[in-house]
């Protein structure tokens, strides 16, 4: 069977949380590299290797494009602040699993590329965000394409009703399936060193 027709496996470090992204995600998702301080802080919070000065590599898709094969009950949730991005992780081994927005009505998930069994299948990086330039400013590469693809996925999910298919939220209540852990001010400050 050609790899183009095979879902792509992902898992936490210990293997208790496992899943797949479907082949549609591989066609309409976006492989990105993010240099923002929050992505780095998220990695550090979960005791992952410090990506600096490099980026955190993510694969953006819609939540209905992924299926947990086991361990969905081990999903935990962290936010770097009360209004921060939802950062999902495997409670069994403290491994980041994906980032979502704070509502299921915006169907988005960014899965760390390091979680995939065959990351080369994601193709080349299509966009880079928050690149620090020599003058200290931040710029983006390929942001237009990334945003276009994201809104195309939103529109498709809204029109089809697929936005309701999410493993991260209770669609009836709109609440996340886990209670968010928020680091203290001191813990958070240590992550932004």
C-alpha atoms as a printed R data frame, in Angstrom:
    type eleno elety resid chain resno       x      y      z
1   ATOM     1    CA   UNK     A     1   0.000  0.000  0.000
2   ATOM     2    CA   UNK     A     2   1.354  3.429 -0.904
3   ATOM     3    CA   UNK     A     3   2.181  5.671  2.031
4   ATOM     4    CA   UNK     A     4  -0.093  8.347  0.538
5   ATOM     5    CA   UNK     A     5  -3.067  6.184  1.558
6   ATOM     6    CA   UNK     A     6  -1.892  5.334  5.090
7   ATOM     7    CA   UNK     A     7  -2.739  7.449  8.164
8   ATOM     8    CA   UNK     A     8   0.241  8.861 10.067
9   ATOM     9    CA   UNK     A     9   0.815  7.571 13.608
10  ATOM    10    CA   UNK     A    10   1.645  9.768 16.592
11  ATOM    11    CA   UNK     A    11   2.261  8.937 20.248
12  ATOM    12    CA   UNK     A    12   3.476 10.251 23.562
13  ATOM    13    CA   UNK     A    13   6.966  9.306 24.757
14  ATOM    14    CA   UNK     A    14   5.904  6.237 26.743
15  ATOM    15    CA   UNK     A    15   3.370  5.057 24.138
16  ATOM    16    CA   UNK     A    16   0.325  5.073 26.425
17  ATOM    17    CA   UNK     A    17  -1.316  7.770 24.278
18  ATOM    18    CA   UNK     A    18  -1.458  6.823 20.602
19  ATOM    19    CA   UNK     A    19  -3.342  8.018 17.592
20  ATOM    20    CA   UNK     A    20  -3.367  8.722 13.882
21  ATOM    21    CA   UNK     A    21  -3.972 11.666 11.605
22  ATOM    22    CA   UNK     A    22  -5.825 10.746  8.454
23  ATOM    23    CA   UNK     A    23  -4.587 11.158  4.920
24  ATOM    24    CA   UNK     A    24  -6.817 14.204  4.394
25  ATOM    25    CA   UNK     A    25  -4.861 15.988  7.123
26  ATOM    26    CA   UNK     A    26  -1.639 15.226  5.283
27  ATOM    27    CA   UNK     A    27  -3.050 16.946  2.195
28  ATOM    28    CA   UNK     A    28  -4.617 20.033  3.769
29  ATOM    29    CA   UNK     A    29  -2.558 20.485  6.945
30  ATOM    30    CA   UNK     A    30   0.410 22.812  7.390
31  ATOM    31    CA   UNK     A    31   3.914 21.965  8.632
32  ATOM    32    CA   UNK     A    32   5.130 25.068 10.446
33  ATOM    33    CA   UNK     A    33   8.049 26.214 12.586
34  ATOM    34    CA   UNK     A    34   7.281 28.586 15.473
35  ATOM    35    CA   UNK     A    35   9.936 30.666 17.225
36  ATOM    36    CA   UNK     A    36   7.533 32.359 19.679
37  ATOM    37    CA   UNK     A    37   8.458 32.470 23.376
38  ATOM    38    CA   UNK     A    38   5.199 30.731 24.348
39  ATOM    39    CA   UNK     A    39   5.937 27.637 22.239
40  ATOM    40    CA   UNK     A    40   9.401 27.434 23.795
41  ATOM    41    CA   UNK     A    41   7.936 27.907 27.293
42  ATOM    42    CA   UNK     A    42   5.440 25.140 26.619
43  ATOM    43    CA   UNK     A    43   8.233 22.746 25.674
44  ATOM    44    CA   UNK     A    44  10.198 23.663 28.798
45  ATOM    45    CA   UNK     A    45   7.133 23.241 31.023
46  ATOM    46    CA   UNK     A    46   6.837 19.648 29.808
47  ATOM    47    CA   UNK     A    47  10.562 18.983 30.361
48  ATOM    48    CA   UNK     A    48  11.220 18.648 26.646
49  ATOM    49    CA   UNK     A    49  14.604 19.621 25.160
50  ATOM    50    CA   UNK     A    50  15.023 23.381 24.849
51  ATOM    51    CA   UNK     A    51  14.404 24.204 21.171
52  ATOM    52    CA   UNK     A    52  16.155 27.608 21.353
53  ATOM    53    CA   UNK     A    53  17.546 29.114 19.260
54  ATOM    54    CA   UNK     A    54  15.594 26.895 16.882
55  ATOM    55    CA   UNK     A    55  11.818 26.652 16.501
56  ATOM    56    CA   UNK     A    56   9.151 24.292 17.749
57  ATOM    57    CA   UNK     A    57   7.965 22.310 14.725
58  ATOM    58    CA   UNK     A    58   4.191 21.780 14.546
59  ATOM    59    CA   UNK     A    59   1.725 20.212 12.165
60  ATOM    60    CA   UNK     A    60  -1.536 22.155 11.981
61  ATOM    61    CA   UNK     A    61  -4.751 20.401 11.083
62  ATOM    62    CA   UNK     A    62  -8.371 20.134 12.236
63  ATOM    63    CA   UNK     A    63  -9.230 18.066 15.350
64  ATOM    64    CA   UNK     A    64 -11.625 15.830 13.412
65  ATOM    65    CA   UNK     A    65  -8.657 14.701 11.306
66  ATOM    66    CA   UNK     A    66  -7.070 12.919 14.251
67  ATOM    67    CA   UNK     A    67  -8.207  9.833 16.117
68  ATOM    68    CA   UNK     A    68  -6.899  8.570 19.434
69  ATOM    69    CA   UNK     A    69  -6.407  4.812 19.317
70  ATOM    70    CA   UNK     A    70  -5.655  4.590 23.030
71  ATOM    71    CA   UNK     A    71  -5.000  6.802 26.031
72  ATOM    72    CA   UNK     A    72  -7.490  9.578 25.295
73  ATOM    73    CA   UNK     A    73  -8.448  9.375 28.977
74  ATOM    74    CA   UNK     A    74  -4.854 10.399 29.793
75  ATOM    75    CA   UNK     A    75  -5.165 13.830 28.159
76  ATOM    76    CA   UNK     A    76  -4.241 16.698 30.445
77  ATOM    77    CA   UNK     A    77  -4.488 20.421 29.774
78  ATOM    78    CA   UNK     A    78  -2.115 23.284 30.556
79  ATOM    79    CA   UNK     A    79  -2.355 26.984 29.822
80  ATOM    80    CA   UNK     A    80   0.583 29.334 30.311
81  ATOM    81    CA   UNK     A    81  -1.839 31.960 31.604
82  ATOM    82    CA   UNK     A    82  -5.580 32.380 32.143
83  ATOM    83    CA   UNK     A    83  -6.053 33.428 28.504
84  ATOM    84    CA   UNK     A    84  -3.359 31.235 26.991
85  ATOM    85    CA   UNK     A    85  -3.552 28.669 24.235
86  ATOM    86    CA   UNK     A    86  -4.781 25.222 25.317
87  ATOM    87    CA   UNK     A    87  -1.731 22.949 25.490
88  ATOM    88    CA   UNK     A    88  -2.738 19.296 25.665
89  ATOM    89    CA   UNK     A    89  -0.364 16.685 27.032
90  ATOM    90    CA   UNK     A    90  -0.170 13.027 28.025
91  ATOM    91    CA   UNK     A    91  -0.456 12.809 31.811
92  ATOM    92    CA   UNK     A    92   1.312  9.434 31.806
93  ATOM    93    CA   UNK     A    93   4.675 10.887 30.729
94  ATOM    94    CA   UNK     A    94   4.196 14.676 30.570
95  ATOM    95    CA   UNK     A    95   4.538 14.747 26.763
96  ATOM    96    CA   UNK     A    96   3.000 17.597 24.730
97  ATOM    97    CA   UNK     A    97   0.372 16.200 22.343
98  ATOM    98    CA   UNK     A    98  -1.213 19.248 20.716
99  ATOM    99    CA   UNK     A    99  -2.323 22.858 20.976
100 ATOM   100    CA   UNK     A   100  -5.869 24.049 20.399
101 ATOM   101    CA   UNK     A   101  -7.680 27.332 20.607
102 ATOM   102    CA   UNK     A   102  -9.949 27.832 23.609
103 ATOM   103    CA   UNK     A   103 -13.151 26.974 21.778
104 ATOM   104    CA   UNK     A   104 -14.145 23.921 19.782
105 ATOM   105    CA   UNK     A   105 -15.930 26.230 17.347
106 ATOM   106    CA   UNK     A   106 -12.546 27.127 15.859
107 ATOM   107    CA   UNK     A   107 -11.420 23.673 14.735
108 ATOM   108    CA   UNK     A   108  -7.645 23.795 15.041
109 ATOM   109    CA   UNK     A   109  -4.905 21.616 16.500
110 ATOM   110    CA   UNK     A   110  -1.136 21.990 16.217
111 ATOM   111    CA   UNK     A   111   0.597 18.659 16.899
112 ATOM   112    CA   UNK     A   112   4.322 18.670 17.725
113 ATOM   113    CA   UNK     A   113   6.164 17.118 14.785
114 ATOM   114    CA   UNK     A   114   8.354 15.198 17.273
115 ATOM   115    CA   UNK     A   115   5.296 13.095 18.183
116 ATOM   116    CA   UNK     A   116   4.969 11.562 14.696
117 ATOM   117    CA   UNK     A   117   6.390  8.158 13.804
118 ATOM   118    CA   UNK     A   118   7.335  9.303 10.272
119 ATOM   119    CA   UNK     A   119   7.622 13.115 10.331
120 ATOM   120    CA   UNK     A   120   9.152 13.177  6.849
121 ATOM   121    CA   UNK     A   121   5.659 12.442  5.511
122 ATOM   122    CA   UNK     A   122   4.592 15.945  6.601
123 ATOM   123    CA   UNK     A   123   6.751 17.434  3.881
124 ATOM   124    CA   UNK     A   124   8.838 20.585  4.148
125 ATOM   125    CA   UNK     A   125   8.115 23.464  6.512
126 ATOM   126    CA   UNK     A   126   5.593 25.723  4.790
127 ATOM   127    CA   UNK     A   127   5.640 28.666  7.184
128 ATOM   128    CA   UNK     A   128   7.774 30.111  9.952
129 ATOM   129    CA   UNK     A   129   6.479 32.392 12.672
130 ATOM   130    CA   UNK     A   130   8.052 34.900 15.041
131 ATOM   131    CA   UNK     A   131  11.531 34.770 13.526
132 ATOM   132    CA   UNK     A   132  13.719 37.235 15.435
133 ATOM   133    CA   UNK     A   133  15.684 39.473 13.080
134 ATOM   134    CA   UNK     A   134  19.055 41.103 13.735
135 ATOM   135    CA   UNK     A   135  17.323 44.321 14.839
136 ATOM   136    CA   UNK     A   136  15.232 42.434 17.416
137 ATOM   137    CA   UNK     A   137  11.976 42.636 15.470
138 ATOM   138    CA   UNK     A   138   9.890 39.577 14.622
139 ATOM   139    CA   UNK     A   139   8.781 38.551 11.176
140 ATOM   140    CA   UNK     A   140   7.009 35.649  9.505
141 ATOM   141    CA   UNK     A   141   7.678 33.613  6.364
142 ATOM   142    CA   UNK     A   142   4.817 31.960  4.504
143 ATOM   143    CA   UNK     A   143   2.217 33.339  6.927
144 ATOM   144    CA   UNK     A   144  -0.265 34.108  4.148
145 ATOM   145    CA   UNK     A   145  -0.293 30.493  2.971
146 ATOM   146    CA   UNK     A   146  -0.585 29.204  6.544
147 ATOM   147    CA   UNK     A   147  -3.512 31.517  7.348
148 ATOM   148    CA   UNK     A   148  -5.236 30.691  4.047
149 ATOM   149    CA   UNK     A   149  -4.972 26.958  4.755
150 ATOM   150    CA   UNK     A   150  -6.207 27.432  8.322
151 ATOM   151    CA   UNK     A   151  -9.279 29.397  7.248
152 ATOM   152    CA   UNK     A   152  -9.952 26.889  4.459
153 ATOM   153    CA   UNK     A   153  -9.976 24.113  7.095
154 ATOM   154    CA   UNK     A   154 -12.246 26.210  9.356
155 ATOM   155    CA   UNK     A   155 -14.699 26.838  6.524
156 ATOM   156    CA   UNK     A   156 -14.758 23.194  5.443
157 ATOM   157    CA   UNK     A   157 -15.292 21.997  9.018
158 ATOM   158    CA   UNK     A   158 -18.062 24.547  9.679
159 ATOM   159    CA   UNK     A   159 -19.932 23.818  6.458
160 ATOM   160    CA   UNK     A   160 -19.777 20.045  6.927
161 ATOM   161    CA   UNK     A   161 -20.424 20.063 10.682
162 ATOM   162    CA   UNK     A   162 -17.101 18.302 11.302
163 ATOM   163    CA   UNK     A   163 -16.141 21.000 13.843
164 ATOM   164    CA   UNK     A   164 -18.274 19.025 16.322
165 ATOM   165    CA   UNK     A   165 -15.890 16.041 16.058
166 ATOM   166    CA   UNK     A   166 -13.182 16.874 18.550
167 ATOM   167    CA   UNK     A   167 -11.484 14.726 21.178
168 ATOM   168    CA   UNK     A   168 -10.532 17.829 23.177
169 ATOM   169    CA   UNK     A   169 -13.942 19.306 24.062
170 ATOM   170    CA   UNK     A   170 -17.379 18.200 25.195
171 ATOM   171    CA   UNK     A   171 -19.364 19.603 22.285
172 ATOM   172    CA   UNK     A   172 -22.611 19.821 24.277
173 ATOM   173    CA   UNK     A   173 -21.126 22.078 26.964
174 ATOM   174    CA   UNK     A   174 -18.215 23.558 25.016
175 ATOM   175    CA   UNK     A   175 -15.906 22.730 27.922
176 ATOM   176    CA   UNK     A   176 -12.504 21.073 27.543
177 ATOM   177    CA   UNK     A   177 -12.341 17.379 28.514
178 ATOM   178    CA   UNK     A   178  -9.717 18.157 31.185
179 ATOM   179    CA   UNK     A   179  -9.337 20.922 33.738
180 ATOM   180    CA   UNK     A   180  -6.581 23.371 32.848
181 ATOM   181    CA   UNK     A   181  -3.438 23.507 34.944
182 ATOM   182    CA   UNK     A   182  -1.975 27.040 34.991
183 ATOM   183    CA   UNK     A   183   1.605 27.580 36.190
184 ATOM   184    CA   UNK     A   184   2.156 30.068 39.012
185 ATOM   185    CA   UNK     A   185   3.659 33.440 38.155
186 ATOM   186    CA   UNK     A   186   7.037 32.209 39.447
187 ATOM   187    CA   UNK     A   187   6.863 28.962 37.456
188 ATOM   188    CA   UNK     A   188   5.899 30.882 34.352
189 ATOM   189    CA   UNK     A   189   8.735 33.396 34.782
190 ATOM   190    CA   UNK     A   190  11.229 30.512 34.921
191 ATOM   191    CA   UNK     A   191   9.959 29.234 31.570
192 ATOM   192    CA   UNK     A   192  10.741 32.541 29.838
193 ATOM   193    CA   UNK     A   193  14.387 32.776 30.897
